[in-house]
Amino acid sequence: MPLLSTLVRIDLDDTYEAYMGGYLAVPEIETRGGLIVIQEIFGVTEAMRAIAVDFANQGYLTLVPDIYWRIERNLELGNGEDPVQRQIAVDVSRRFDDALGTGDIARSMDWLVEWGGLRQRPAVLGFCLGGRLAVQVSATAEPPCAVSMYGIKLDALAGEINKTPCPLQVHFGENDDHNPMSTILKVKELVQQRGRSADEFYTYPDAEHAFYNRFRTDRFDEAAHQLARTRVLGFLQRHLASHH
């Protein structure tokens, strides 16, 4: 287990009400750098906290910001298996304002630098909705690298993908019901058009949307999870360790 895992408060401006919660996992070993984990549509769930703990155990000071705070704080809507909770999550995600959200995530990056005394900004790793936000944030907030795990609607982010200065790593399952192969190939083309040798693009045969989520028993793919995790850790090591 990490040295510390706790809920934190991130003040967003001088007014008392403008704050965002977050779940922080602090490494017990020497810190390799910072990482922002951006949630799926279901909130800062047990699954997202477990991912934060996993990366903290690998040496990354990891924060999962409560990006839904402007709609409702501390929402936990399961993992997508319950149809009622799933519909609530879909409705909340549709009300979510990407522009405000990316600003909040950028502020959470600043907070993590300050809290952890980091020498560089944290990387970002997002899942589903968070996979889209990871790309949007990386276009403006200058993380050292960004990982999008089965991000939704990335094909609509040509501008952001093109202008993102940092290396991008993108993952999709080839059996993703939110991202058909036509979409995945379009995103691959957008990434390749950047012409950046440090970018990485991976697909996983037969893996579904949410294949990384251990708590998503209907979709979790152990082999794809382990391979993606190894690739993410290698990517972080290449782009964080060299600057830390």
Salt bridges, closest charged atoms under 4 A:
ASP11 OD1 - ARG9 NE 2.94
ASP54 OD2 - ARG229 NE 2.74
GLU76 OE2 - ARG49 NH1 3.00
ASP98 OD2 - ARG132 NE 2.85
ASP104 OD1 - ARG70 NH2 2.92
ASP110 OD1 - ARG121 NH1 2.71
GLU114 OE1 - ARG107 NH2 3.97
ASP176 OD2 - HIS209 ND1 2.90
ASP177 OD1 - HIS178 NE2 3.77
ASP177 OD2 - ARG219 NH2 2.80
ASP199 OD2 - ARG194 NE 2.64
GLU200 OE2 - ARG238 NH2 2.64
GLU208 OE1 - ARG219 NE 3.79
ASP218 OD1 - ARG216 NE 2.88
GLU222 OE1 - ARG214 NH1 3.15
